[in-house]
Amino acid sequence: MNRLFQYLKTRPLAIISVAVLVLLYLFMIFAPFISPYTPTRTFEEDTFHPSNIEITRQGIVAREYRVLNPITWRYAKVKGKEFHHKISFFVKGEPYKLFGLIPSERHLFGTKPDPRTGELYPVFLFGADNLGRDLFSRMVYGSRISLTIGFVASAISLVLAILLGGLAGYYGGKTDWAVMRFSEFFMLIPGLYLILFLRSLLNSKMDSGTSYMIITVILSLVGWPGTARTLRGMVHAIKREEFVLDAGLEGIPSTVIIFAHIIPQITSLLIVSTTLAIPLFIMSETTLSYLGLGIADPAVSWGSLINRDISTLSNLKNFPWLLTPVYLLLAVTLAFNFLGDALRDYFDPYHVVFKTWKKKGALPAFSRSGLSHFRSRSIPAQQAAPERTSCGATAPSASKHKSMRCSTVSAGTPFLSVENLRVSFTVLRGASQTVIKSVRGVSFSMNRGEILGIVGESGSGKSVTTTAIPALHPSNATVEGKIFFDGVELTSLSQKEMRTYRGKKIGLIFQEPGRSFDPLQNIGSVFLETFRNSDPKITKEEAYKKAIELLDEVGLPDPASRLKNFPHQFSGGQLQRIGIALSLAQGCELLIADEPTTALDVTIQAQIVGLLANLRKTRNLSIIFISHNIDLVASLCDKIIVMYGGLIMESGTSEQIMNHARHPYTQALLASSPKFGTHYTSQKLLSIPGRVTDPAHPEPGCPFEPRCSFAKEECRNAGSECHKMRKG
């Protein structure tokens, strides 16, 4: 947006359009001051009077005319300087109230009363109509309705589109179905026909205020469906981005997520669609007024001017100045369209190349800092912690947390325990509902301070299993089983109670760090939002101080100067460090790292792994590390879980899995992992044949049986030895 005006300078039509629109809206705002007369002021002797403005040596004057034929209303100029009436600026005239509040009698221009007769000769900049009313004054006053009705109708239509389209795209399901069917009802009938139909149902004789309100409501109801359907599709895509999931993890309400994180991503579309919608609404109001269904006397709009003045072709032939409102309406429509085209090109990076932006020798405005180096930080060993309750509070304050189902945790209780977890999704495939069984009875546990690794191919259920811990699954998910965190059964908590765990005790970082951040927020504002989630009274200075300390702890170079930077100004490794720092910002005890190194190169992978290992030591942080790279997992984790088809194929210590793998799937993963020092000319890289199991139609026995080279008939049964081994 900072470069918008710089870009508009390269588009002359856009600059002219902006100037025209600014001028017209200034005329609209200061209409009583700019127009010499009120729109109802009549000069009975000057019916169909032509423009009488002339530039002479004496200055700008209003020339007197005399009627030659009162039937055809032909006029002739009166010769003689004594019939020139000098036009002055800031003259006194009819009293009015500027903005409805400030009384005044001054007008931008006009003539002074004749000193001989005391009469006031009128100024007709564009001529007069059939009642001798100044056409310029009526056009200026008419802009107050025609121009504002476009903005008001567009604003209401845009609010409806954002509200309904955003709700449909974000929540989906029945809400999506209901909103889309409702919008389709308005889109079945062409817009103009629907407008005429709705207006014709109402009383044709209404005062101007009621007509204005009715027309605005009708135009808004007709205009929102198209934009809403477009927004719905974009919101549906954006809500899957990791930075939106992060906001949900922090417990931010859905309404705030929609308006603070999702809607800003589609601002460019809203700007362009609004710019193009305003002239459409202006034209619609003009059409209604022209047909006698809109604004009527004594109120005036451009449509009513056209309706009253351009009644016959002979009028246009004899009094061509009556067509001026049409030219004005055309100018406004073209100005909005040219401006809309420029905005569309500006916000579409694939449509136009802005050659004038780059200067010779200038560098792009991106961060040129190199790869961040991991810096370990020694922290004094923590003293032995007092006895903890199941909600994480010390024993003396446990009574304050009765609503959180607190209970004293014994020394032998696992820090995290997942028992018989089953997660399925109901999706629509064709005309029928299909149940996707992503996780089918997973059980595991881990102690405080441990690192648990989960490996398996894509679609094995790794991410679905771990996102069930902070309850981040969509509404079409069904979760069964029990999850105990520090002695508290998370599956029994309400959404409000779960928010005290998401972000504060359970953190989550994602595979692609660049997609985990709102591109319109700088890093400082992200940290401020995170800190205020747990402490609403924290100041910006305090939040920035804590953020700098955390960023320094995770090894980000020069953290104080980087808080003002945006996500695109960081490398992937730096963003992943920031994501880890954000998880630690609220005292995270369990960090779920969902493939945090997949999108990074080998060097940065090693740095992130080293950082996690160091945080485990310094903070006693428990970590669930998900990855496809079994060698990487083994180098970091204490225990490893091998998943496939929504089931745990094998589990054990890193040494057991790497050196004494029992299940054929684990053996296949190890065999297909490339070893350092091998070359494709001496050893062929192995791969697992076949396709990953379909969770919609899971195998009754071992899910790896169709791809396993050791498969037997009994592997297809749930009671096979392989199945028993996996359960054990």
Backbone hydrogen bonds, N-H to C=O, Kabsch-Sander energy under -0.5 kcal/mol:
donor,donor_aa,acceptor,acceptor_aa,energy
4,L,1,M,-1.4
7,Y,3,R,-2.3
8,L,4,L,-2.5
9,K,5,F,-1.3
10,T,7,Y,-1.8
11,R,8,L,-1.8
14,A,11,R,-0.5
15,I,11,R,-2.1
16,I,12,P,-2.7
17,S,13,L,-2.3
18,V,14,A,-2.5
19,A,15,I,-2.3
20,V,16,I,-2.7
21,L,17,S,-2.6
22,V,18,V,-2.7
23,L,19,A,-2.4
24,L,20,V,-2.5
25,Y,21,L,-2.5
26,L,22,V,-1.9
27,F,23,L,-2.2
28,M,24,L,-2.1
29,I,25,Y,-2.1
30,F,26,L,-2.5
31,A,28,M,-1.0
33,F,30,F,-0.5
34,I,30,F,-2.6
35,S,31,A,-2.5
41,R,38,T,-1.3
43,F,132,G,-0.7
46,D,43,F,-2.4
47,T,44,E,-0.6
48,F,129,D,-3.1
49,H,46,D,-1.5
52,N,124,F,-1.5
54,E,61,V,-2.4
56,T,54,E,-0.6
56,T,59,G,-3.0
59,G,56,T,-1.3
61,V,54,E,-2.9
62,A,85,H,-2.9
63,R,52,N,-2.8
63,R,61,V,-0.6
64,E,83,F,-1.4
66,R,76,A,-2.5
68,L,74,R,-3.7
69,N,74,R,-1.2
73,W,69,N,-1.8
74,R,69,N,-1.1
76,A,66,R,-2.0
78,V,64,E,-2.3
79,K,77,K,-0.6
83,F,80,G,-1.5
84,H,81,K,-1.9
85,H,62,A,-1.9
85,H,83,F,-0.5
86,K,84,H,-0.6
87,I,60,I,-2.6
88,S,86,K,-0.6
88,S,110,G,-2.9
90,F,108,L,-1.8
91,V,107,H,-0.9
93,G,105,E,-2.3
96,Y,104,S,-2.6
98,L,96,Y,-0.5
98,L,102,I,-3.2
100,G,97,K,-1.8
101,L,98,L,-2.0
102,I,98,L,-2.5
104,S,96,Y,-2.7
107,H,91,V,-2.5
108,L,33,F,-3.3
110,G,88,S,-1.6
112,K,86,K,-0.6
114,D,119,E,-3.6
118,G,114,D,-2.9
121,Y,119,E,-0.7
124,F,122,P,-0.6
125,L,123,V,-0.7
128,A,49,H,-2.9
129,D,133,R,-1.6
132,G,129,D,-1.6
134,D,41,R,-0.5
135,L,127,G,-2.5
138,R,134,D,-1.9
139,M,135,L,-2.3
140,V,136,F,-2.4
141,Y,137,S,-2.5
142,G,138,R,-2.3
143,S,139,M,-1.5
144,R,140,V,-0.5
144,R,141,Y,-1.2
145,I,142,G,-0.9
146,S,142,G,-2.4
147,L,143,S,-2.3
148,T,143,S,-0.7
149,I,145,I,-2.4
150,G,146,S,-0.8
151,F,147,L,-1.4
152,V,148,T,-3.2
153,A,149,I,-2.1
154,S,150,G,-1.9
155,A,151,F,-2.7
156,I,152,V,-2.6
157,S,153,A,-2.6
158,L,154,S,-2.7
159,V,155,A,-2.4
160,L,156,I,-2.4
161,A,157,S,-2.3
162,I,158,L,-2.8
163,L,159,V,-2.8
164,L,160,L,-2.9
165,G,160,L,-0.5
165,G,161,A,-2.1
166,G,162,I,-1.9
167,L,163,L,-2.0
168,A,164,L,-2.4
169,G,165,G,-2.4
170,Y,166,G,-2.3
171,Y,167,L,-2.4
172,G,167,L,-0.6
172,G,168,A,-1.5
175,T,172,G,-1.0
176,D,172,G,-1.1
177,W,173,G,-2.2
178,A,174,K,-2.7
179,V,175,T,-2.4
180,M,176,D,-2.4
181,R,177,W,-2.2
182,F,178,A,-2.0
183,S,179,V,-2.3
184,E,180,M,-2.2
185,F,181,R,-1.3
186,F,182,F,-0.9
187,M,183,S,-1.3
188,L,184,E,-1.0
194,L,190,P,-2.4
195,I,191,G,-2.4
196,L,192,L,-2.6
197,F,193,Y,-2.4
198,L,194,L,-2.7
199,R,195,I,-2.4
200,S,196,L,-2.2
201,L,197,F,-1.0
202,L,199,R,-1.3
206,M,204,S,-0.9
211,S,207,D,-2.5
212,Y,208,S,-2.5
213,M,209,G,-2.1
214,I,210,T,-2.8
215,I,211,S,-2.7
216,T,212,Y,-2.2
217,V,213,M,-2.3
218,I,214,I,-2.4
219,L,215,I,-2.7
220,S,216,T,-2.1
221,L,217,V,-2.4
222,V,218,I,-1.8
223,G,219,L,-1.8
224,W,220,S,-1.4
227,T,223,G,-0.6
228,A,224,W,-2.6
229,R,225,P,-2.3
230,T,226,G,-1.6
231,L,227,T,-2.7
232,R,228,A,-2.5
233,G,229,R,-1.6
234,M,230,T,-1.8
235,V,231,L,-3.2
236,H,232,R,-2.2
237,A,233,G,-1.2
238,I,234,M,-2.6
239,K,235,V,-2.5
240,R,237,A,-1.1
241,E,238,I,-2.3
243,F,515,R,-2.0
244,V,241,E,-0.7
245,L,241,E,-1.7
246,D,242,E,-2.7
247,A,243,F,-1.5
248,G,244,V,-1.9
249,L,245,L,-2.2
250,E,246,D,-1.7
251,G,248,G,-1.3
252,I,247,A,-2.1
257,I,253,P,-2.2
258,I,254,S,-2.5
259,F,255,T,-2.2
260,A,256,V,-2.9
261,H,257,I,-1.7
262,I,257,I,-1.8
263,I,258,I,-2.9
265,Q,262,I,-1.2
266,I,262,I,-0.6
266,I,263,I,-1.6
267,T,264,P,-1.1
270,L,266,I,-1.9
271,I,267,T,-2.7
272,V,268,S,-2.3
273,S,269,L,-2.8
274,T,270,L,-2.3
275,T,271,I,-2.2
276,L,272,V,-2.0
277,A,273,S,-1.4
278,I,274,T,-1.9
280,L,276,L,-0.7
281,F,277,A,-2.2
282,I,278,I,-2.3
283,M,279,P,-2.6
284,S,280,L,-1.9
285,E,281,F,-2.5
286,T,282,I,-2.2
287,T,283,M,-2.4
288,L,284,S,-2.3
289,S,285,E,-2.6
290,Y,286,T,-2.6
291,L,287,T,-1.9
292,G,289,S,-1.2
293,L,288,L,-3.0
294,G,288,L,-0.8
299,A,296,A,-1.1
302,W,142,G,-0.6
305,L,301,S,-2.1
306,I,302,W,-2.1
307,N,303,G,-2.2
308,R,304,S,-2.3
309,D,305,L,-2.8
310,I,306,I,-1.6
311,S,309,D,-1.2
316,L,312,T,-1.2
317,K,313,L,-2.0
318,N,314,S,-2.7
319,F,315,N,-3.2
322,L,319,F,-1.9
323,L,320,P,-1.9
324,T,321,W,-1.7
326,V,323,L,-1.0
327,Y,323,L,-1.5
328,L,324,T,-2.4
329,L,325,P,-2.5
330,L,326,V,-2.5
331,A,327,Y,-2.4
332,V,328,L,-2.3
333,T,329,L,-2.2
334,L,330,L,-2.6
335,A,331,A,-2.4
336,F,332,V,-2.5
337,N,333,T,-2.1
338,F,334,L,-3.0
339,L,335,A,-2.3
340,G,336,F,-2.6
341,D,337,N,-2.6
342,A,338,F,-2.0
343,L,339,L,-2.5
344,R,340,G,-2.5
345,D,341,D,-2.3
346,Y,342,A,-2.3
347,F,343,L,-2.5
348,D,344,R,-0.8
351,H,348,D,-1.7
352,V,348,D,-1.0
354,F,352,V,-0.6
355,K,353,V,-1.5
357,W,354,F,-1.3
358,K,355,K,-0.7
362,A,359,K,-2.1
366,F,364,P,-1.6
376,S,374,F,-0.5
389,T,393,A,-2.7
390,S,407,S,-1.4
392,G,389,T,-1.7
395,A,387,E,-1.3
397,S,394,T,-1.1
398,A,395,A,-1.6
400,K,397,S,-1.6
401,H,398,A,-1.8
402,K,399,S,-0.8
404,M,401,H,-1.5
405,R,402,K,-1.7
406,C,401,H,-0.9
409,V,388,R,-1.3
413,T,410,S,-1.3
415,F,446,M,-0.9
416,L,446,M,-2.3
417,S,484,F,-2.7
418,V,444,F,-3.4
419,E,482,K,-3.1
420,N,418,V,-0.5
421,L,442,V,-3.0
422,R,480,E,-2.4
423,V,439,V,-1.6
424,S,478,T,-2.1
425,F,436,I,-2.4
426,T,476,N,-2.1
427,V,425,F,-0.7
427,V,434,T,-2.9
429,R,427,V,-0.7
429,R,432,S,-2.5
430,G,428,L,-0.6
431,A,429,R,-0.5
432,S,429,R,-1.5
434,T,427,V,-3.7
436,I,425,F,-3.7
436,I,434,T,-0.6
437,K,435,V,-0.7
437,K,695,P,-2.0
438,S,423,V,-1.0
438,S,436,I,-1.3
439,V,423,V,-2.2
440,R,646,G,-3.0
441,G,421,L,-2.1
442,V,421,L,-2.2
444,F,418,V,-1.9
446,M,416,L,-2.4
450,E,447,N,-1.8
452,L,450,E,-0.5
452,L,623,I,-3.0
453,G,451,I,-0.5
453,G,639,K,-2.9
454,I,625,F,-2.5
455,V,641,I,-2.5
456,G,627,S,-0.6
460,S,457,E,-1.5
465,T,461,G,-1.9
466,T,462,K,-1.9
467,T,463,S,-2.6
468,A,464,V,-0.8
469,I,466,T,-1.2
472,L,467,T,-2.5
477,A,474,P,-1.5
478,T,424,S,-3.1
480,E,422,R,-2.9
482,K,419,E,-2.1
484,F,417,S,-3.2
485,F,483,I,-0.5
485,F,488,V,-3.1
486,D,415,F,-3.8
486,D,484,F,-0.5
488,V,485,F,-1.9
490,L,483,I,-2.5
490,L,488,V,-1.0
491,T,483,I,-0.7
492,S,489,E,-1.2
493,L,490,L,-1.7
498,M,494,S,-2.4
499,R,495,Q,-1.2
500,T,497,E,-1.2
501,Y,498,M,-1.7
502,R,498,M,-2.3
503,G,506,I,-2.9
504,K,502,R,-1.3
505,K,501,Y,-2.3
506,I,501,Y,-2.8
507,G,505,K,-0.5
507,G,590,L,-3.0
509,I,592,I,-2.5
515,R,512,E,-1.4
516,S,513,P,-1.3
517,F,514,G,-0.6
521,Q,518,D,-1.9
523,I,565,N,-2.4
524,G,563,L,-3.2
526,V,522,N,-1.6
527,F,523,I,-2.2
528,L,524,G,-2.4
529,E,525,S,-2.3
530,T,526,V,-2.0
531,F,527,F,-2.9
532,R,528,L,-2.3
533,N,529,E,-0.9
534,S,530,T,-0.7
534,S,531,F,-1.0
535,D,531,F,-2.4
538,I,535,D,-1.9
543,A,539,T,-2.4
544,Y,540,K,-2.4
545,K,541,E,-2.0
546,K,542,E,-2.2
547,A,543,A,-2.4
548,I,544,Y,-2.4
549,E,545,K,-1.7
550,L,546,K,-2.3
551,L,547,A,-2.8
552,D,548,I,-2.1
553,E,549,E,-1.8
554,V,550,L,-1.9
555,G,552,D,-0.9
556,L,551,L,-2.7
561,S,558,D,-0.6
562,R,558,D,-0.6
562,R,559,P,-0.7
563,L,559,P,-0.6
563,L,560,A,-0.5
565,N,562,R,-1.2
569,Q,566,F,-2.4
570,F,567,P,-1.7
575,L,571,S,-2.3
576,Q,572,G,-2.0
577,R,573,G,-1.9
578,I,574,Q,-2.2
579,G,575,L,-2.5
580,I,576,Q,-2.0
581,A,577,R,-2.4
582,L,578,I,-2.4
583,S,579,G,-1.6
584,L,580,I,-1.7
585,A,581,A,-0.9
587,G,584,L,-1.8
588,C,583,S,-0.8
589,E,505,K,-2.1
590,L,505,K,-2.4
591,L,622,S,-2.9
592,I,507,G,-2.8
592,I,590,L,-0.6
593,A,591,L,-0.7
593,A,624,I,-3.0
594,D,509,I,-2.6
594,D,592,I,-0.8
595,E,593,A,-1.2
595,E,626,I,-1.2
598,T,595,E,-0.9
599,A,511,Q,-0.7
600,L,597,T,-1.4
605,Q,601,D,-2.5
606,A,602,V,-2.1
607,Q,603,T,-1.5
608,I,604,I,-2.5
609,V,605,Q,-2.6
610,G,606,A,-2.3
611,L,607,Q,-2.2
612,L,608,I,-2.4
613,A,609,V,-2.3
614,N,610,G,-2.0
615,L,611,L,-2.3
616,R,612,L,-1.9
617,K,613,A,-1.2
618,T,614,N,-2.7
619,R,615,L,-2.4
620,N,616,R,-0.8
621,L,615,L,-1.0
622,S,589,E,-2.2
623,I,450,E,-2.2
624,I,591,L,-2.5
625,F,452,L,-3.1
625,F,623,I,-0.6
626,I,593,A,-2.8
626,I,624,I,-0.6
627,S,454,I,-2.0
630,I,628,H,-1.1
633,V,629,N,-2.1
634,A,630,I,-2.2
635,S,631,D,-1.6
636,L,632,L,-0.7
636,L,633,V,-1.0
637,C,633,V,-3.1
638,D,451,I,-2.5
639,K,451,I,-1.5
640,I,652,G,-3.0
641,I,453,G,-2.9
642,V,650,E,-3.0
643,M,455,V,-2.8
643,M,641,I,-0.6
644,Y,647,L,-2.5
646,G,460,S,-2.0
647,L,644,Y,-1.5
649,M,642,V,-2.7
649,M,647,L,-0.7
650,E,642,V,-1.3
652,G,640,I,-1.8
654,S,638,D,-1.5
657,I,653,T,-2.5
658,M,654,S,-2.3
659,N,655,E,-2.0
660,H,656,Q,-2.3
667,Q,663,H,-2.2
668,A,664,P,-2.3
669,L,665,Y,-2.3
670,L,666,T,-2.3
671,A,667,Q,-2.3
672,S,668,A,-1.9
673,S,669,L,-0.5
673,S,670,L,-0.7
678,T,675,K,-1.7
682,S,679,H,-1.3
683,Q,679,H,-2.3
697,H,694,D,-1.5
702,C,715,C,-2.5
705,E,702,C,-1.6
707,R,704,F,-1.4
708,C,704,F,-1.0
708,C,705,E,-0.8
711,A,708,C,-0.9
715,C,712,K,-1.1
716,R,713,E,-1.4
717,N,714,E,-1.5
720,S,717,N,-1.3
724,K,720,S,-2.3
725,M,721,E,-2.8
726,R,722,C,-2.3
727,K,723,H,-2.4
728,G,724,K,-2.3
